[in-house]
Amino acid sequence: MDETVPKTPLLPLLILLVALLPFGCGGGASDEAASEDSAAHAVAVQVAKAQMVTMHPRLELVGTVVAVPEQTAMVAPQFGGSVEKVAVVEGQHVKAGDLLVQLDSHVARTDVARARGALDEKAAALERLQRGYLPREIEGARKDRDKAQATLDGLQNELTALEGLRARGEVSPVAYETKAKAVHAAEATLASAEARLQLLEEGTPPEQIAQAKGLLEVAQADLDHAELVLEWCSITSPIDGVVTKLMAYQGQFFDRAVPLATVIDLSSVFVQLRVPSRDFAKVRVGSPVEARLDSLAGRTFEGKIARISGEADPQTGNFIVFARLQNQEDLLRPGLGCNAGIALPDIPDALAIPVAAVGDNAGTPVATVIRDGKAYETEVELGAETSELAQIVSGLSAGDVVATSGGYGLPDGCPVRIVEGPAAQ
């Protein structure tokens, strides 16, 4: 049986070899040798100074393009009806008043004709009453009165003659009573003829004219309503915009108030953004916003915060804000995603260092300070940040030199040499 030769562990051997190599901030040699070689093996770093500046912080968020509510019209019929014609397609630009959908209007046209006929009838009646009676009508009434008067006079003469005969017993009582009744009937006819003549001579009573005017106004209202219903059969766009949704098809029946199309004025749009509660107090109506759309090859659009929601999202604590963007080129459409930066209030006299100079040590922000050619890691408290600068609330002083490249993770006291450009690895 062969004996197994014991193997030397590989990892301890590698650690020993690395320790013997003479590179910067390494050990394994004598202190005197390390001191002599420190300049030759110092770590190359790039540096910058902590300076007092005015910072222009930005809040970077992800947003969505949405329509402005006041520039959105959901078009619905005023009454139920079937679609006779669809005059537009989705995505089409329309002007206010352009036809979108035509409903069946046969019944509406019939109602208009009937209402117009009733109006003409009431107008003719009022005109006749306002005009008064014609002279020939008055003259005819006068002749009727004269005729009734002559008839009465004749009958009264005959009745007077019968009275003498009745006294002598030469006429029967029945004949006398018959003549007397004829006289009474003639008197009634004369009274009626005189009343009619008086009415015609005085003209139309004011109350009859007022009644006729009221009936004419009712007929006019009926016609206006019928014409309005006919107009509602032609469903038009209330605004200039783009037809973004079209739910109508030819022959389809729609109930009253059921939307059949949506038109949006896209001359300007909103970008909806969710602002964390910690940054809410920094955002104001009018704050500048720059939106970038990767779907448009990184095209940027500038705008301002137009609205801020009145309450926070109970789930996340975020606040919804809306930034208005102008859309003259018609490139922005609801539903597009974008990245947006909100310009926050400037911070004057802020101590700042480059963002590249800030590191992380187990969750604690740190910066590598260079003093006397050596590196020292220092904890810092951060404030606002921009794409280039980080505000230092505590931990550094103006004029401190910090490593922006090559200094991360160096042990305290490690020798460094300052270089420019990409030499600091």
PAGUMAR-464464 format. One record per residue (C-alpha): x negated, y, z negated; residue in three letters. Coordinates in steps of 0.2 Angstrom, whole numbers. Each point is the difference from the previous one (the first is absolute). Layout:
REM PAGUMAR-464464
      X      Y      Z  res
      X      Y      Z  ALA
...
REM end
This chain:
REM PAGUMAR-464464
      X      Y      Z  res
      0      0      0  MET
     -7     17      6  ASP
     -3     13    -13  GLU
      9     17      3  THR
    -11     15      1  VAL
      6     14    -11  PRO
      6     15     10  LYS
     -4     18     -5  THR
     15     11     -1  PRO
      1     12     15  LEU
      9     15     -8  LEU
    -13      3    -14  PRO
    -14     -1     12  LEU
      8     13     11  LEU
      3     11    -15  ILE
    -18     -2     -4  LEU
     -6      5     17  LEU
     11     15      1  VAL
     -6      6    -17  ALA
    -18     -1      7  LEU
      3     11     15  LEU
     -6     18     -2  PRO
     16     10      6  PHE
      8     16     -8  GLY
      8     -1    -17  CYS
     -7    -19     -2  GLY
     -9     -8    -14  GLY
    -13    -14     -1  GLY
    -16     10      0  ALA
     -8      9    -13  SER
      6     17     -6  ASP
    -16      8      7  GLU
      2     -8     17  ALA
     18      5      0  ALA
     -5     18     -3  SER
    -13      0     13  GLU
     13     -7     13  ASP
     15     10     -5  SER
     -2     13     13  ALA
     -3    -12     14  ALA
     15    -11     -4  HIS
     13     14     -6  ALA
     17     -2      7  VAL
      5     11     15  ALA
     16     10     -4  VAL
      9     15      8  GLN
      6     13    -12  VAL
     12     15     -2  ALA
      2     13    -13  LYS
     15      3    -11  ALA
      7     17      5  GLN
     14     11     -5  MET
     12      1     15  VAL
     18      4      4  THR
      8    -17      4  MET
     14     -2     12  HIS
      8    -17     -5  PRO
     12    -10     10  ARG
     12    -14     -5  LEU
     -1    -14     13  GLU
     16    -10      2  LEU
      9    -11     12  VAL
     16      6      7  GLY
     14     -3     13  THR
      8     12     13  VAL
     19      3     -4  VAL
     13     11      8  ALA
      5     16     -8  VAL
     17     -3     -7  PRO
      7     17      6  GLU
     -6     -4     18  GLN
      9    -17      1  THR
     17     -2      7  ALA
     10    -17     -2  MET
     14      2     13  VAL
     17     -9     -3  ALA
     17      1      8  PRO
     13     11     -8  GLN
     13    -14      3  PHE
      1    -18      6  GLY
     -2     -4     18  GLY
     -9    -10     13  SER
    -16      5      9  VAL
      4      5     18  GLU
    -18      5      5  LYS
    -17      1     -8  VAL
    -10     15      7  ALA
    -17     -2     -9  VAL
    -13    -13     -4  VAL
    -11     -1    -15  GLU
    -15     11      0  GLY
      8     13     11  GLN
     -2     18     -3  HIS
     17      9     -1  VAL
      6     18     -3  LYS
     14      6    -12  ALA
     16     -3     10  GLY
     -6    -14     11  ASP
     12    -15      2  LEU
     -5    -15    -10  LEU
     15    -11      1  VAL
     17      2      9  GLN
     15     -9     -9  LEU
     16     -4      9  ASP
     10     16      2  SER
     16     -6      9  HIS
     12      2    -16  VAL
     -9     17     -4  ALA
      4      7     17  ARG
     18     -5     -1  THR
      2      9    -17  ASP
     -8     16      7  VAL
     13      0     14  ALA
     14     -3    -12  ARG
     -6     14    -12  ALA
     -3     12     14  ARG
     18     -2      7  GLY
      8      3    -18  ALA
    -11     15     -1  LEU
      7      7     16  ASP
     18     -3     -5  GLU
     -2      9    -17  LYS
     -9     15      9  ALA
     14      2     12  ALA
     13      0    -14  ALA
     -9     13     -9  LEU
     -2     10     15  GLU
     19      0      3  ARG
      4      5    -17  LEU
    -13     14      0  GLN
      6      7     17  ARG
     18      1     -7  GLY
     16     -2     10  TYR
      2      5     18  LEU
     12     14      5  PRO
     11    -12     10  ARG
      2    -11    -15  GLU
      6     15    -10  ILE
     12      6     14  GLU
      7    -18      1  GLY
      3      0    -19  ALA
      8     17      1  ARG
     12     -6     14  LYS
      4    -16    -11  ASP
      5     12    -14  ARG
     11     11     11  ASP
      8    -16      7  LYS
      4     -6    -17  ALA
      7     17     -5  GLN
     11      0     15  ALA
      6    -18     -4  THR
      4      5    -18  LEU
      9     16      5  ASP
     12    -10     12  GLY
      3    -13    -13  LEU
      4     13    -13  GLN
     13      8     12  ASN
      8    -16      3  GLU
      1     -4    -19  LEU
      8     17     -3  THR
     13     -3     13  ALA
      4    -17     -8  LEU
      3      8    -16  GLU
     16      9      6  GLY
      6    -16      8  LEU
     -3     -9    -15  ARG
     10     12    -10  ALA
     15     -2     11  ARG
     -2    -19      0  GLY
     -4     -1     19  GLU
    -17     -9     -3  VAL
     -4    -15    -10  SER
    -12      1    -15  PRO
    -11    -12      8  VAL
     -3     11     15  ALA
     -4     15    -11  TYR
    -12    -10    -11  GLU
     -9     -6     16  THR
     -3     17      6  LYS
     -5      6    -17  ALA
    -14    -13      0  LYS
     -6      4     17  ALA
     -2     18     -6  VAL
    -10     -6    -14  HIS
    -11    -10     12  ALA
     -3     15     11  ALA
     -5     11    -15  GLU
    -13    -13     -5  ALA
     -7     -1     18  THR
     -1     19      1  LEU
    -10      0    -17  ALA
    -12    -13      7  SER
     -2     10     16  ALA
     -3     16    -10  GLU
    -13     -8    -11  ALA
    -10     -7     15  ARG
      0     16      8  LEU
     -6      9    -16  GLN
    -14    -14     -1  LEU
     -6      3     17  LEU
      0     19     -1  GLU
    -10     -1    -17  GLU
    -13    -11      8  GLY
     -9    -16     -7  THR
      0     -1    -20  PRO
    -18      1     -7  PRO
      2    -16     -9  GLU
      3    -10     16  GLN
    -16      8      8  ILE
    -10     -5    -16  ALA
      6    -18      1  GLN
     -4     -1     18  ALA
    -18      6     -3  LYS
     -2    -13    -14  GLY
      5    -14     12  LEU
    -12      7     13  LEU
    -14      0    -13  GLU
      4    -18     -4  VAL
      0     -5     18  ALA
    -17      9      2  GLN
     -8    -10    -15  ALA
      7    -16      8  ASP
     -9      4     16  LEU
    -16      5     -9  ASP
      0    -17     -9  HIS
      3    -10     16  ALA
    -14      9      9  GLU
    -12     -2    -15  LEU
      4    -19      0  VAL
     -3      0     19  LEU
    -17      9     -3  GLU
     -5    -13    -13  TRP
      2    -13     13  CYS
    -17      7      7  SER
    -13     -3    -14  ILE
    -14     12      3  THR
    -17      3     -9  SER
      2     13    -14  PRO
    -19      5      1  ILE
    -15      0     12  ASP
    -10    -16     -3  GLY
     -4    -18      4  VAL
     13    -15      0  VAL
     -9    -11    -12  THR
     14    -13     -2  LYS
     15     -4     11  LEU
     13    -13     -6  MET
     13      3     13  ALA
      4    -11     15  TYR
     13      2     14  GLN
     16     -7     -5  GLY
     -4     -1    -19  GLN
     13      6    -12  PHE
     -6     12    -14  PHE
     10      4    -16  ASP
      1     18     -6  ARG
    -17      6     -8  ALA
    -10    -15      5  VAL
    -17      6      7  PRO
     -3     -4     18  LEU
    -16     10      3  ALA
    -14      9    -10  THR
     -9     16      7  VAL
    -15      7     -8  ILE
     -8     17      3  ASP
    -19     -5      0  LEU
     -7     17      2  SER
     -6     -2    -18  SER
     -1    -16    -11  VAL
     -4     -4    -18  PHE
    -14    -11     -6  VAL
      6     -9    -16  GLN
    -13     -2    -13  LEU
     -1     -8    -17  ARG
    -10     11    -12  VAL
     -6     -9    -16  PRO
      6      8    -16  SER
    -17      5     -6  ARG
     -2     11     16  ASP
     18      6      0  PHE
     -4     17     -9  ALA
    -13      4     13  LYS
     12     -1     15  VAL
     10     15      4  ARG
     13      5     14  VAL
    -11      8     13  GLY
    -15    -11     -3  SER
    -10     -3     16  PRO
      1    -18      7  VAL
    -10     -8     14  GLU
      8    -16      7  ALA
    -10    -12     10  ARG
      8    -14     11  LEU
    -11    -14      5  ASP
     14     -6     12  SER
     -4     16      9  LEU
    -19     -2      1  ALA
     -3      9    -16  GLY
     10     15      5  ARG
      2     13    -14  THR
     15     11     -3  PHE
      0     14    -13  GLU
     15      5    -10  GLY
      6      5    -18  LYS
      9     -7    -14  ILE
     18      4      3  ALA
     10     -9    -14  ARG
     -4     -9    -16  ILE
     12    -13     -7  SER
      9      4    -16  GLY
     -4    -16     -9  GLU
    -13    -13     -1  ALA
      1    -18      6  ASP
      5    -10    -16  PRO
    -10    -15      6  GLN
    -17      9      4  THR
      1     17     -7  GLY
     -4      7     17  ASN
      8     16      7  PHE
      6      1     18  ILE
     -5     16      9  VAL
      3      5     18  PHE
    -12      9     11  ALA
      7      9     16  ARG
    -10     -3     16  LEU
      3      9     17  GLN
      3    -12     14  ASN
      0     11     16  GLN
     -9    -14     10  GLU
     14    -13     -6  ASP
    -13    -12     -5  LEU
      6     -3    -18  LEU
     15    -12     -2  ARG
      8     -6    -16  PRO
     -7    -16     -7  GLY
    -18      3      5  LEU
    -13     -2    -14  GLY
    -14     12     -3  CYS
    -14      5    -12  ASN
      3     18     -8  ALA
    -11     11    -10  GLY
      8     13    -12  ILE
    -11     15     -4  ALA
      0      2    -19  LEU
     -3     17     -9  PRO
    -19      5      2  ASP
    -11     -2    -15  ILE
    -12     15     -2  PRO
    -17     -2    -10  ASP
      1    -19      0  ALA
    -16    -10     -3  LEU
     -1    -12     14  ALA
    -11    -13      7  ILE
      1    -10     17  PRO
     12    -15     -1  VAL
    -14    -11      5  ALA
     -9      4    -17  ALA
     14     -8    -10  VAL
     -2    -18     -5  GLY
     10    -12    -10  ASP
     -7    -10    -15  ASN
     13    -12     -7  ALA
     14     12      4  GLY
     -9     15     -7  THR
     -5     14     13  PRO
    -19      3     -1  VAL
    -13     11      9  ALA
    -18     -3      2  THR
    -10     15     -6  VAL
    -18      3      6  ILE
    -11      8    -13  ARG
    -19      1      1  ASP
      0    -13     14  GLY
     10    -13     -9  LYS
     18     -6      1  ALA
     12      1    -15  TYR
     18     -7      2  GLU
     12     12     -9  THR
     19     -2     -3  GLU
     10     14      7  VAL
     19      5     -1  GLU
      8      4     17  LEU
     13     13      5  GLY
      6      3     17  ALA
     -7     -7     16  GLU
     -1      4     18  THR
     -7    -10     14  SER
    -17      7     -4  GLU
     -1      6    -17  LEU
      4     -6    -18  ALA
      4     12    -14  GLN
    -10     -4    -16  ILE
      9      5    -16  VAL
    -14     -6    -12  SER
    -16     -9      1  GLY
    -10     11     11  LEU
     -6     18      1  SER
     -2     12     15  ALA
    -17     -3      8  GLY
     -1    -18     -5  ASP
     -8    -11     14  VAL
     10    -16      3  VAL
     -3    -14     12  ALA
     12     -1     15  THR
     -9    -16      8  SER
    -11    -13     -7  GLY
      2      4    -18  GLY
     15    -12     -5  TYR
     -4    -13    -13  GLY
    -18      6     -4  LEU
     -5     -3    -18  PRO
     -4     16    -10  ASP
    -17      7      2  GLY
     -2     -9     17  CYS
    -13     10     11  PRO
      8      8     16  VAL
     -6     10     14  ARG
     11     12      9  ILE
      2     -2     19  VAL
     12      7     13  GLU
     10    -10     13  GLY
      3    -19      0  PRO
    -17     -5     -8  ALA
      9     -1    -17  ALA
      6    -18      0  GLN
REM end
